[in-house]
Amino acid sequence: MTAQPTPDPTPETPPGDRQRDSRGKFERSMDTVARDARAAELRAEGRTYQQIADELDLSHKGDAWRAVRNARADVARPAVTKLIATESAELDDLYVMAREVIDANHVVVSHGKVVTMLDPDTGEEKPLTDNGPKLQAIQTALRIRQAYQDLHGLKQPVQVAVSGSVRYEVVGVDTSDLT
């Protein structure tokens, strides 16, 4: 068993310049991915997390555990990326179909015949338009867009900050009597 060199601990970019993903989390550098892969190799060789942390110059054995966990996730990442691309393409196709319904003109049909009305300006008979299919297609398009945003993690969770304090006051009691 030969000792492999550890990856260079200096990151590709300074810590203040690290890129974030659409969810605001830091993106992993290639150095980090290589280090995590090495941690997984060491674990497969039977090393403890403390030994991995020592060899890769990690600050704690918990960091070694996280590195191995991240390496496992990296194995599944290409399949997940392909799945997201496939789902995204299907949602795009559905959205195009919904847009076609929205853009089309729909007429009211009753008993197999187109319902017409007289145009008050020209006196000509015109087909009565039906907006129901357009409204349903708009609702469908909005649901497709929501699914697309969920798939790509474009929605940020709403954060609520609560601050303040509560002060209790007992009326009619002298505070010196409480001690």
Disulfide bonds with the S-S distance in Angstrom:
none
